[in-house]
Amino acid sequence: MGYYIGIDIGTSGTKSLLIDEQGSILAESSAEYPVHMPKPLWTEQDPEDWWQAVKKTVKGVVKAGKVKKGDVKAIGLSGQMHGSVFLNKKGKVIRKALLWNDQRTVAECQEITQRAGGREALIEMVANPALTGFTAPKLLWLRNHEPKNYDNLAHLLLPKDEIRRRLTGELATDASDASGMLLLDVKKRNWSTELLNKLDIDPSILARVFESEQVTGTLLPEVATELGLSPECKVVGGAGDCAAGAVGNGIVKQGVLTASLGTSGVMFCHSDEPQYDKQGRLHTFCHAVHGKWHMMGVTLSAAGSLQWFVNQLCCELAKNKKIDPYAIINEEAAAVAAGAEGLYFLPYLAGERTPHADPHARGCFIGLTNKHGRGHMARSVMEGVAYSLRESLDILGQLQVPVKEIRVSGGGAKSPLWKQILADCFGQKACTINAEQGPAFGVALLAAVGDGAYRNIEEACKATIHVVDRVPPRKASQKTYDAGFPIYQSLYQALRERFEALGKLS
């Protein structure tokens, strides 16, 4: 029997897990690391922190799983999308990586759009508009603001692909993760030579593009020894965390959508053809399913909003090691009626992606009165995130994308209250599945496919993933959210022009 490891290099930490051929999870391990914020809305990380976390967690699951070094046949990699790792000719990191929620590249997005010949022309080339979180604007920012570093640049990699390089020595990526760089011809699943020429970017700095289950290399002997694995252990293409999470939730056919409540929130649906929103409100990327695509809407601060609320506004709970602050917050929020008695929260703590693509947007509590307490505020945070995700669901409806089932995942999905709020807000059942590990589980399955344990990822998901719970919407709460949704949407419109002025002040 073969065993497989899935590694997810996330924003707050790395998670590794070990599975067998039946998809049973034998061991898992996590390690955290910091996010550096040199300026408001700037976010960076040191790739060395990722690498140390990967080594710690892989060694942890190998030890806990009691597997011999030759038992682990393949590794799958998932990682936070859009991040930029800049390397020199010697393979040394030039500077800290700029992350997916970094908002410093407004001018570079405008430059890309202008060089491409306009927003519509850009979408035609790479299926998406220029957004501050994407990788291409970060590359131009390096060129515009740190020319010495740009002159030393030899390779540009995504976070998980920097880990691949350290594991195997190979410079490779996969089509799903590469889609988020704004440099890939999403329809053809390879780099857009047309856009690269317009942006004056040397294609030699980019990695070779693979499909997610394809083998990209094997472990370097010295790395294999350190990890307790065999140098014959394969490393497959893997996927960006959104596509990997979708695979881990069985989103590998049309009609099934996942609503992920991680640091960011993602509405993700499978597509057999490369469909895209001409207005650029939703992303169209390659899927981790070979030769398939997906559409995706993103809320930049989903569970991250609740984490901020607990850490910053409920400090006495967050600091008490004897209690679970989230359990208390959920209990207090559950005691408040749907609608939080007129209190709204706009979850724009890191700007917003879908549908506004506005890096200037700011988080807000609106409608506060002296009657509102901590429970009202906590519930309004959950409802604000649900409303934001509903905006993506509405756009999918406008584009006539079928959504027959919604599967809820991510850390926020552990809250029964939040799942119920999503069901009520969406007007559909909120389903959960037997596997809760998301991206790490998804790429472990991709590793199994790459090793030949399954013919394809569809077969792997069918064999290992099934729905275990369905939370139906409650009519009274659904009516409240249907009435509150247009009010929520109007609040951004009323404040949009003020957000940019606030940004200048900070």
C-alpha positions in Angstrom: 0.0 0.0 0.0 1.2 3.5 -0.9 1.0 6.6 1.4 0.8 10.2 0.3 1.5 13.5 1.9 -0.4 16.8 1.2 1.3 20.1 2.2 -0.6 23.4 2.4 1.6 26.5 2.7 -1.0 28.9 4.1 -0.9 32.5 5.2 -1.0 31.9 8.9 0.8 28.5 8.9 1.6 25.3 7.0 -0.3 22.1 7.4 0.8 18.6 6.3 -1.1 15.4 6.4 -0.5 11.8 5.6 -3.2 9.6 3.9 -3.4 6.0 2.6 -4.7 4.9 -0.8 -8.3 4.9 0.6 -8.0 8.5 1.7 -7.9 7.8 5.4 -6.0 10.4 7.3 -3.2 8.8 9.3 -1.5 11.9 10.7 -1.5 15.7 10.5 0.8 18.4 11.7 0.7 22.2 11.7 3.2 25.0 12.2 2.6 28.8 12.4 4.7 31.8 11.2 4.3 35.6 11.2 3.0 38.0 8.6 5.0 41.2 8.3 3.2 44.5 7.7 5.8 47.2 7.0 3.0 49.6 6.1 -0.9 49.6 6.3 -2.2 47.1 3.8 1.3 45.8 2.9 1.8 42.1 3.7 5.0 40.1 3.4 6.5 36.8 4.5 9.9 35.2 4.6 10.0 32.1 2.5 12.5 30.6 4.9 9.6 30.5 7.5 7.6 28.4 5.1 10.5 26.0 4.5 11.1 25.5 8.2 7.4 24.9 8.8 7.3 22.4 5.9 10.2 20.4 7.3 8.8 20.4 10.8 5.3 19.3 9.7 6.4 16.6 7.2 8.8 15.1 9.7 5.9 15.2 12.2 3.5 13.2 10.0 6.1 10.7 9.0 6.9 10.1 12.7 3.3 10.1 13.8 2.2 7.8 10.9 5.1 5.3 11.7 5.8 4.9 8.0 9.1 3.7 6.5 10.9 6.0 4.2 9.9 4.1 1.1 6.2 3.9 2.0 5.5 7.5 1.0 5.2 7.4 -2.7 4.3 11.0 -3.6 3.7 14.5 -2.2 1.2 17.1 -3.3 1.7 20.9 -2.7 -0.9 23.5 -2.1 -0.2 27.1 -1.2 -1.5 30.6 -0.8 -2.1 32.0 -4.3 -0.6 35.1 -6.0 2.4 35.5 -3.6 5.7 36.5 -5.2 9.0 34.8 -4.4 11.9 36.7 -6.1 15.1 34.7 -6.7 18.5 35.6 -8.0 20.7 33.5 -10.3 22.1 31.6 -7.4 18.6 30.6 -6.2 18.7 33.0 -3.2 15.7 34.9 -2.1 16.1 38.6 -2.9 13.5 40.0 -0.5 10.5 39.0 1.5 7.6 37.7 -0.6 4.6 40.0 -1.3 1.4 38.2 -0.4 -2.1 37.8 -1.9 -3.7 40.4 0.3 -1.0 43.0 -0.2 -2.5 46.2 -1.7 0.5 48.3 -2.7 0.2 47.8 -6.4 -2.7 50.1 -7.4 -0.5 52.1 -9.9 0.9 48.9 -11.4 -2.5 47.5 -12.0 -3.3 50.7 -14.0 0.0 50.3 -15.8 -0.8 46.7 -16.8 -4.3 47.6 -18.0 -2.9 50.5 -20.1 -0.1 48.4 -21.6 -2.6 45.6 -22.4 -4.8 48.0 -24.4 -7.6 48.4 -21.9 -9.5 46.2 -19.4 -11.5 44.3 -22.0 -8.3 43.4 -24.0 -6.6 42.3 -20.8 -9.6 40.0 -19.8 -9.5 38.6 -23.3 -5.8 37.7 -23.0 -5.7 36.3 -19.4 -9.5 36.0 -18.5 -9.2 38.4 -15.6 -8.6 42.1 -14.9 -5.6 43.5 -13.1 -6.1 43.2 -9.3 -3.7 44.3 -6.6 -3.5 40.8 -5.1 -2.2 39.2 -8.3 1.4 38.4 -9.0 2.1 40.4 -12.2 1.5 43.8 -10.5 3.9 42.8 -7.7 6.6 42.1 -10.4 6.0 45.5 -11.9 6.1 47.1 -8.4 9.6 45.5 -7.9 10.7 47.0 -11.2 9.3 50.4 -10.4 10.3 50.7 -6.8 13.2 48.4 -6.2 15.2 48.5 -9.4 18.3 47.0 -7.9 16.4 44.0 -6.7 14.7 43.7 -10.1 18.1 43.8 -11.9 19.1 40.8 -9.7 15.9 38.8 -10.5 16.3 35.5 -12.3 13.2 33.6 -11.2 9.7 34.4 -10.1 7.9 31.6 -8.1 4.7 31.2 -6.2 4.9 30.2 -2.5 4.2 26.5 -3.0 6.6 26.4 -6.0 9.4 27.8 -3.9 8.9 24.8 -1.6 8.9 22.5 -4.7 12.3 24.1 -5.7 13.7 23.4 -2.2 12.3 19.8 -2.2 13.3 18.8 -5.8 15.5 21.5 -7.3 12.9 21.9 -10.1 11.4 25.2 -11.3 7.8 24.2 -11.9 4.2 25.3 -11.3 0.7 24.1 -12.1 -2.0 25.6 -14.2 -4.4 26.4 -11.4 -1.9 28.4 -9.3 -0.3 30.0 -12.4 -3.8 31.3 -13.4 -3.6 33.8 -10.5 -0.4 35.4 -11.6 -2.2 37.4 -14.4 0.4 36.1 -16.8 -1.3 32.9 -18.0 -3.4 32.4 -21.1 -6.1 30.6 -19.1 -7.8 29.1 -22.1 -4.6 27.6 -23.5 -3.2 26.8 -20.0 0.2 28.2 -20.7 2.0 31.6 -20.4 0.5 34.5 -22.4 3.4 35.5 -24.7 1.2 38.4 -25.9 0.9 40.0 -22.5 4.5 39.2 -21.5 5.6 41.1 -24.6 3.3 44.1 -23.8 4.6 44.2 -20.2 8.3 43.7 -21.3 8.7 40.7 -19.1 11.3 38.0 -19.9 9.4 34.6 -20.0 12.6 32.9 -18.8 11.9 34.0 -15.3 8.7 31.9 -15.2 8.5 28.2 -14.3 7.3 25.4 -16.5 3.5 24.8 -16.3 2.2 21.3 -15.4 -1.2 19.9 -14.8 -2.0 19.3 -11.1 -1.5 15.6 -11.0 1.6 15.4 -13.2 4.9 14.5 -11.6 7.3 17.5 -11.6 10.3 15.8 -9.9 11.5 13.7 -7.0 13.1 14.6 -3.7 16.7 15.7 -3.6 18.7 13.1 -1.8 19.8 15.4 1.1 16.2 16.6 1.5 14.8 13.1 1.5 17.3 12.0 4.2 16.4 15.0 6.4 12.6 14.3 6.0 12.9 10.6 6.5 11.6 9.8 3.0 13.0 8.2 -0.1 14.7 10.2 -2.9 12.3 8.3 -5.2 9.3 10.0 -3.6 7.5 12.0 -6.3 6.3 15.6 -6.1 3.2 16.4 -8.3 2.1 19.7 -9.7 -0.4 20.4 -6.9 -2.6 23.4 -6.9 -3.3 26.9 -5.6 -5.1 26.7 -2.2 -8.5 27.5 -3.7 -8.4 24.8 -6.4 -6.8 22.4 -3.9 -9.5 23.1 -1.3 -12.1 22.5 -4.0 -10.6 19.1 -4.8 -10.5 18.4 -1.1 -14.3 19.1 -1.0 -15.1 17.1 -4.1 -15.8 20.1 -6.3 -14.8 18.3 -9.5 -18.1 18.4 -11.5 -20.6 21.1 -12.5 -23.4 22.1 -10.2 -21.5 21.7 -6.9 -20.1 24.9 -5.3 -17.9 25.3 -2.2 -18.2 28.3 0.1 -14.9 28.4 2.0 -14.5 30.3 5.3 -10.8 30.6 5.6 -8.7 33.7 6.3 -10.3 34.8 3.0 -13.7 33.6 1.8 -14.1 31.8 -1.6 -17.1 30.8 -3.7 -15.7 28.2 -6.1 -17.5 26.3 -8.9 -16.3 23.8 -11.5 -16.6 24.5 -15.2 -16.0 22.2 -18.1 -15.3 25.1 -20.4 -13.4 28.4 -19.8 -16.3 30.7 -19.0 -15.6 34.2 -17.8 -17.4 37.3 -16.5 -16.9 40.1 -19.0 -17.1 42.6 -16.2 -14.3 40.9 -14.4 -16.1 40.6 -11.1 -15.4 36.9 -10.8 -12.1 35.1 -11.5 -11.8 32.5 -14.2 -8.8 30.2 -13.5 -7.7 26.7 -14.6 -8.9 24.0 -12.2 -6.8 21.3 -10.6 -8.9 18.9 -12.6 -6.9 18.1 -15.8 -8.2 20.2 -18.7 -11.0 21.9 -16.7 -11.6 25.4 -15.3 -13.4 27.1 -12.5 -15.0 30.4 -11.6 -14.4 32.0 -8.3 -15.4 35.0 -6.1 -13.2 36.1 -3.2 -13.9 38.0 0.0 -10.5 39.0 1.3 -11.3 38.9 5.0 -13.8 36.1 5.9 -12.8 34.1 9.0 -10.0 36.6 9.1 -12.6 39.2 10.1 -13.8 37.2 13.0 -10.2 36.5 14.0 -9.5 40.3 14.0 -12.7 40.9 16.1 -11.6 38.4 18.7 -8.0 39.4 18.9 -8.5 43.2 18.8 -11.9 43.8 20.4 -12.2 40.8 22.7 -8.7 40.9 24.1 -9.6 39.5 27.5 -11.0 36.4 25.8 -8.2 36.0 23.4 -5.5 36.1 26.1 -7.3 33.6 28.4 -5.6 30.3 27.7 -8.2 28.4 29.8 -11.1 29.1 27.4 -12.0 28.9 23.7 -12.8 32.5 22.8 -14.6 31.5 19.6 -16.9 29.2 21.5 -18.0 32.1 23.8 -18.3 34.5 20.9 -20.4 32.0 18.9 -22.7 31.5 22.0 -23.2 35.2 22.4 -23.8 35.7 18.7 -26.3 32.8 18.6 -28.4 34.6 21.3 -28.9 37.6 18.9 -31.7 37.5 16.3 -30.9 37.3 12.5 -30.1 40.8 11.3 -28.2 41.8 14.5 -30.9 44.4 15.2 -29.9 46.6 12.4 -26.1 46.3 12.8 -24.1 45.8 9.6 -20.4 44.9 9.2 -18.5 45.5 5.9 -15.6 42.9 5.9 -13.2 45.1 4.0 -10.3 44.9 6.5 -7.8 44.2 3.6 -9.7 46.0 0.8 -12.1 43.9 -1.2 -11.9 41.6 -4.3 -15.4 40.5 -5.4 -17.3 42.2 -6.8 -15.7 45.6 -6.1 -12.0 45.0 -6.8 -11.3 48.0 -4.5 -8.0 48.1 -2.5 -9.2 51.3 -0.8 -12.3 49.7 0.8 -12.2 49.7 4.6 -14.0 47.6 7.2 -16.9 49.2 9.0 -19.5 48.6 11.7 -22.6 50.6 10.6 -25.8 51.1 12.6 -24.3 50.9 16.1 -26.6 51.9 19.0 -26.2 51.8 22.8 -28.3 48.6 22.7 -25.8 46.7 20.7 -23.3 44.5 22.6 -20.5 42.1 21.8 -22.9 39.4 20.6 -24.5 41.8 18.1 -21.1 42.8 16.8 -19.9 39.2 16.5 -23.1 38.2 14.7 -22.9 41.2 12.3 -19.3 40.1 11.4 -20.6 36.6 10.4 -23.5 38.1 8.5 -21.3 40.7 6.7 -19.1 37.9 5.4 -22.2 35.9 4.4 -23.6 38.9 2.5 -20.2 39.4 0.8 -20.1 35.8 -0.4 -23.8 36.1 -1.5 -22.6 38.8 -3.9 -20.5 36.2 -5.7 -23.4 33.7 -5.7 -25.7 36.3 -7.3 -23.1 37.0 -10.0 -23.0 33.2 -10.8 -26.7 33.3 -11.1 -26.6 36.2 -13.5 -24.1 34.2 -15.6 -26.5 31.2 -15.5 -24.0 29.0 -13.8 -25.9 26.1 -12.2 -25.5 25.7 -8.4 -27.3 22.6 -7.1 -25.4 22.1 -4.0 -23.3 24.3 -1.7 -20.5 22.7 0.5 -19.2 24.8 3.3 -15.6 24.4 4.4 -12.7 26.1 6.1 -12.1 27.0 9.7 -15.3 29.1 9.9 -17.4 26.1 8.9 -16.7 24.6 12.3 -19.2 27.1 13.7 -22.8 25.7 13.5 -24.1 29.2 13.8 -22.1 30.5 10.8 -23.2 27.5 8.7 -26.8 28.3 9.6 -26.3 32.0 8.7 -24.8 31.0 5.3 -27.8 28.6 4.6 -30.3 31.4 5.6 -28.5 34.0 3.6 -28.0 31.9 0.5 -31.5 30.3 0.7 -29.9 26.9 0.1 -28.8 24.0 2.3 -25.2 24.3 3.6 -23.6 20.9 3.3 -20.5 19.6 5.0 -18.4 16.6 4.0 -16.5 13.9 5.8 -13.1 15.5 5.1 -12.3 18.8 6.8 -8.7 19.3 5.8 -9.4 21.1 2.6 -6.3 22.0 0.5 -3.9 19.6 2.2 -6.3 16.7 1.6 -6.9 17.8 -2.0 -3.3 17.8 -3.0 -2.7 14.5 -1.1 -5.4 13.0 -3.4 -3.6 14.6 -6.4 -0.4 12.9 -5.3 -2.3 9.6 -5.2 -3.5 10.2 -8.7 0.0 11.1 -9.9 1.3 7.9 -8.4 -1.3 5.8 -10.2 -3.5 4.9 -7.2 -6.5 6.4 -9.1 -7.1 7.0 -12.8 -8.0 10.6 -12.3 -9.0 13.1 -9.6 -12.7 12.6 -10.2 -12.3 8.9 -9.4 -10.3 9.7 -6.3 -12.9 12.2 -5.0 -15.8 9.8 -5.6 -14.0 7.1 -3.6 -13.1 9.2 -0.6 -15.5 12.2 -0.2 -19.2 12.3 0.7 -21.7 14.7 2.3 -22.3 14.0 6.0 -24.6 16.9 7.0 -27.0 19.3 5.4 -28.2 22.5 7.2 -31.5 23.8 5.6 -32.3 27.5 5.5 -34.9 28.8 8.1 -37.7 30.7 6.4 -37.9 33.6 8.9 -34.1 34.3 8.9 -34.0 33.9 5.1 -36.7 36.6 4.8 -34.6 38.9 7.1 -31.5 38.4 5.0 -33.3 38.8 1.7 -34.5 42.2 3.0 -31.0 43.1 4.4 -28.9 42.2 1.4 -29.8 45.2 -0.8 -29.1 47.5 2.2 -25.7 45.8 2.7 -24.9 46.4 -1.0 -26.0 50.0 -0.8 -23.6 50.7 2.1 -20.5 50.2 0.0 -21.8 52.4 -2.8 -22.5 55.1 -0.3 -19.0 55.0 1.2 -16.9 54.1 -1.9 -15.7 57.6 -2.6 -14.8 58.1 1.1 -12.7 55.0 1.3 -10.0 56.4 -1.0 -9.8 59.6 1.1 -9.4 57.5 4.2 -6.6 55.5 2.6 -4.7 58.7 1.9 -4.9 59.7 5.6 -3.4 56.4 6.7 
